[in-house]
Amino acid sequence: MPTRRHFLHFSALTLPTLSGFKSYANSLFNVQTPKYTEGGNKPIVVSTWDSGLPVNKVAWKVLREASGRALDAVEAGANSIEDTLNCCVGLGGNPDRDGRVTLDACIMDEKANCGSVAFLERIKHPISVARKLMETTPHVMLVGEGAQKFAVANGFALESGKLSDDAEKNYKKWLEKSEYKPIINIEQQQIKAKKKGKGGNGPFAPNYFEDGTFNHDTMGTIAMDASGNLSGACTTSGMGFKMRGRVGDSPIIGAGLFVDNEVGAATSSGQGEEVIRVCGTHLVVEMMRMGKTPLEACQIAIERIVKINPIKAKDFQVGFIAINKAGEYGAFSIHKGFSYSVTHSDDGGKVFMAESYFK
Ligand code: SD4
């Protein structure tokens, strides 16, 4: 069962409720677990979540051309979801606890060029700002006001900062229960608050939304083009109702995204703090360098996270996806429910359910 909320951008037009959205999503996509990875897929694009399927579709238009570049493909894919209304990517996403949407994104190409923006406000396409930074400056990362200034100086429009209707509604609902003051050892209290949807409205961000789904849904996209070159992009509004200024793994090279053109690429979604702790996607790629398949490499990285605190891991989600130079792909998550989208032909792609540590 996909548990994603990205489909709100479809539901805004056609579906009034989350349950309606879920059954709509199920009827659209054949969610399944692959028995094995398939080799030799080139070009290929893989994205986090079932909402990655339309993202892949956009990326595929670039990749299916002999001269199509993976970097252009992942940027176009990221732009497409940044343009849609959804909870977790782009300016329509859920705000921080101060009611402001702050965006994180990064991009990396086959030559280890990388660009990243974090805590960026009122700019529609953070992934393109990250690419601009990568291609026109000696820097890798810009944050906050400086990132916004750079974006505007490079022709990106400064948007109004007004919340989307969905985000406004979600924020008001969150405010009803929010506790703004930091609580020491809140994680322990969250573990005790086992009841899904109840725990976590502390100083950081709720682990779960009211409907019981995990609070995160970043778009990570990794691709290999017809020339065999790899690139990746990761874009998000981060965890909903996060502390102001909080930055997750998504804009951090080696955490939310890593590409090594000799080996493979990986990206992540989930509770960023836990991914940062183990340099998650760098770990996945290094495991592939040592000969592990993408699936095995993702599993090893998840096990590394769980091992740090197996009790705490029961209450947060992290998922990794990876591809290697042979065109194999794989994914693994801590909990059930992490879907991912794979496209390597004109057939429209497929959604798979990742295997998970907790069954
Ligand atoms: C974060 N990893 O900000 C990102 C968010 C994510 O789903 O996946 N959100 O920690």
Residues whose N, C-alpha, C, O or C-beta is under 5 A from the ligand:
A	BS01	SD4	N215 H216 D217 T218 T236 G238 M239 G248 D249 S250 S269 G270 Q271 G272 E273
